[in-house]
Amino acid sequence: MPTPGGPVTVHVPPGSSTGRRLRLRGQGMPRRGQPGDLYARVKVVVPRTLSKKEKELFEQLRDESSFDARRGS
């Protein structure tokens, strides 16, 4: 991810959804001589089309998972 000080690698915690804010300490614009914090917002992007293998894998995951997207749990 590009920052004022140069590119950095960001670790996105598992289970993060669109809209979550991640604080990058010391990666923002300087304030009172010290680098400030930079906030990044997560945006989850889903592919528009899937290959046959990808579709099979997602269906397998659906069958194995207890997660219910409608309830969020």
C-alpha positions as a Markdown table, in Angstrom:
| # | Residue | x | y | z |
|---|---|---|---|---|
| 1 | Met | 0.0 | 0.0 | 0.0 |
| 2 | Pro | 1.4 | 3.4 | -0.8 |
| 3 | Thr | 2.0 | 5.8 | 2.1 |
| 4 | Pro | 3.6 | 9.3 | 2.3 |
| 5 | Gly | 6.9 | 7.5 | 3.4 |
| 6 | Gly | 6.8 | 4.9 | 0.7 |
| 7 | Pro | 5.1 | 1.6 | 0.1 |
| 8 | Val | 4.3 | -0.7 | 3.0 |
| 9 | Thr | 2.9 | -4.2 | 3.4 |
| 10 | Val | -0.4 | -4.3 | 5.4 |
| 11 | His | -1.6 | -7.3 | 7.3 |
| 12 | Val | -5.4 | -7.6 | 7.1 |
| 13 | Pro | -6.7 | -9.7 | 10.0 |
| 14 | Pro | -8.8 | -12.7 | 9.1 |
| 15 | Gly | -12.5 | -12.1 | 9.1 |
| 16 | Ser | -12.1 | -8.4 | 8.1 |
| 17 | Ser | -15.1 | -7.0 | 6.2 |
| 18 | Thr | -15.6 | -4.1 | 4.0 |
| 19 | Gly | -15.4 | -0.8 | 5.9 |
| 20 | Arg | -13.0 | -1.9 | 8.7 |
| 21 | Arg | -10.4 | 0.7 | 9.5 |
| 22 | Leu | -6.8 | -0.4 | 9.9 |
| 23 | Arg | -4.4 | 2.0 | 11.7 |
| 24 | Leu | -0.8 | 2.1 | 10.3 |
| 25 | Arg | 1.1 | 3.7 | 13.2 |
| 26 | Gly | 3.8 | 6.2 | 12.1 |
| 27 | Gln | 3.0 | 6.0 | 8.4 |
| 28 | Gly | 1.0 | 9.2 | 8.1 |
| 29 | Met | 1.9 | 12.8 | 7.6 |
| 30 | Pro | 4.3 | 14.4 | 10.1 |
| 31 | Arg | 2.7 | 16.2 | 13.0 |
| 32 | Arg | 4.8 | 18.2 | 15.5 |
| 33 | Gly | 7.9 | 16.6 | 14.1 |
| 34 | Gln | 6.6 | 13.0 | 14.5 |
| 35 | Pro | 5.0 | 10.9 | 11.8 |
| 36 | Gly | 1.3 | 10.6 | 12.4 |
| 37 | Asp | -0.9 | 7.5 | 11.9 |
| 38 | Leu | -2.4 | 6.6 | 8.6 |
| 39 | Tyr | -5.8 | 4.8 | 8.4 |
| 40 | Ala | -6.7 | 2.4 | 5.6 |
| 41 | Arg | -10.2 | 1.2 | 5.0 |
| 42 | Val | -10.7 | -2.4 | 3.9 |
| 43 | Lys | -12.7 | -3.0 | 0.7 |
| 44 | Val | -13.5 | -6.6 | -0.1 |
| 45 | Val | -13.8 | -7.2 | -3.9 |
| 46 | Val | -15.5 | -10.4 | -5.2 |
| 47 | Pro | -14.6 | -11.6 | -8.7 |
| 48 | Arg | -17.4 | -11.2 | -11.3 |
| 49 | Thr | -16.7 | -14.5 | -13.0 |
| 50 | Leu | -15.2 | -17.8 | -11.7 |
| 51 | Ser | -13.5 | -20.6 | -13.4 |
| 52 | Lys | -15.1 | -24.1 | -13.2 |
| 53 | Lys | -12.5 | -25.1 | -10.6 |
| 54 | Glu | -13.0 | -21.9 | -8.5 |
| 55 | Lys | -16.7 | -22.5 | -8.5 |
| 56 | Glu | -16.2 | -26.1 | -7.3 |
| 57 | Leu | -13.9 | -24.9 | -4.5 |
| 58 | Phe | -16.4 | -22.3 | -3.3 |
| 59 | Glu | -19.2 | -24.9 | -3.3 |
| 60 | Gln | -16.9 | -27.3 | -1.3 |
| 61 | Leu | -16.2 | -24.5 | 1.2 |
| 62 | Arg | -19.9 | -23.7 | 1.5 |
| 63 | Asp | -20.7 | -27.4 | 2.2 |
| 64 | Glu | -17.9 | -27.6 | 4.8 |
| 65 | Ser | -18.5 | -24.3 | 6.6 |
| 66 | Ser | -20.9 | -23.5 | 9.3 |
| 67 | Phe | -20.8 | -19.7 | 8.5 |
| 68 | Asp | -24.1 | -18.2 | 7.6 |
| 69 | Ala | -23.6 | -14.9 | 5.7 |
| 70 | Arg | -27.2 | -13.8 | 6.2 |
| 71 | Arg | -26.7 | -13.9 | 10.0 |
| 72 | Gly | -23.1 | -12.9 | 10.0 |
| 73 | Ser | -22.1 | -15.9 | 12.1 |
